[in-house]
Amino acid sequence: MNQKKHHGLTWFNSKIELLGIIDSSGLRVLNIWQVEKTIYHQVIRKFLWNLPKSIVSRRTNASPQSFENTEAFAINKSGGVKTNLFACYARIITKLAAFFPLYNLTEIEENINDKVLLLQLKHKFTNI
C-alpha cells in the first residue's frame, strides 16, 4: 500500500523522494540521521517530568495545545512561589538530562515513514 503521509510542508514516502524534494529546493544534504530516544530519555520523561506533572496537573484532556494554553505557561505567567518552584524544578531536570544521552542518531534506511529525522542542509550555491 503506497499511502502518502504528511510531513509538515510537503509529502513524501521514501528517502529517495525526500532527497528529490531537498535537491529541487536548491538545498543539498550534509547529513541525515534518524533520531531515537534512549532509555535515559524515557526514564527522565516518565519519572522526573510526567509523574510530578500528573500529581499537580488539573488537566484531564490530553488533546494537543498551543504553548500559551499549557499549564506551564500559565504557571510562569502567574508569578509567585509556584512560578519559582516550577522554574527551579525545570532547571534541575534540564541539567540532569544534560549528563545523559537522551537521543541516539543513526543512519536512516530507505523506509522513513513514522521516523523522526534530523537533517543538516546547506544552500547549493554557498560555500559557507
Secondary structure as UniProt FT lines:
FT   STRAND          6..7
FT   TURN            8..9
FT   STRAND          10..11
FT   HELIX           15..24
FT   TURN            25..26
FT   STRAND          27..37
FT   HELIX           39..43
FT   HELIX           44..50
FT   HELIX           51..56
FT   HELIX           67..69
FT   HELIX           71..78
FT   HELIX           81..97
FT   TURN            98..99
FT   STRAND          103..106
FT   TURN            113..114
FT   STRAND          117..123
FT   TURN            124..125
//
